[in-house]
Amino acid sequence: MQPIGKYIVVSSIDEEIKTESGMILSGEDTDQLRYKKGLVVKPGTDVNVIKENDLIYYDKGHSFTMIIGGNKCTIIRESDVVVVC
């Protein structure tokens, strides 16, 4: 599998979010957040900065999901990445 251009294949990471007071947010609460954490599976042919296995945060409103080889993958554009960890 090779994404073309500025597209990136990402495996989404569901994380437990804890507030400053120690309260853990539910899945419904975390769905309200704009950004999502993910692991880069494969960067596109024109992606230079983001590498395979990078941990990123991306704008989930601009992503879409596909099933590739039986695995559920999220597809984003390089411009939708806001943080590389």
C-alpha positions, -999 to +999 in steps of 0.1 A: +000+000+000+014+034-010-006+066-004-002+091-032+007+127-029+001+145+004-022+118+019-012+099+050-026+065+063-031+067+101-040+041+127-062+060+152-054+057+189-082+059+214-068+075+246-082+080+280-083+117+288-081+129+324-090+164+335-068+185+359-092+175+387-086+138+379-119+131+363-117+107+333-137+118+303-161+093+287-159+082+251-188+106+242-169+135+258-137+127+239-157+125+206-164+162+211-127+171+208-116+184+175-082+166+174-074+129+175-042+110+183-028+086+157+002+065+146+014+071+110+012+038+091+024+051+058+031+087+045+023+096+009+048+100-019+050+138-014+051+139+024+086+150+036+084+159+073+061+131+087+076+096+088+062+061+093+056+053+130+054+090+140+028+098+167+006+127+156-025+147+164-047+155+135-080+174+127-104+145+127-131+166+109-111+163+077-104+126+078-121+096+063-119+059+070-112+030+047-108-007+051-075-018+036-064-054+037-090-061+063-078-033+086-096-001+094-074+029+085-079+066+087-068+087+057-058+124+062-039+151+043-005+163+055-020+198+061-044+183+087-016+173+110-012+198+139+014+181+161+041+155+156+053+140+189 
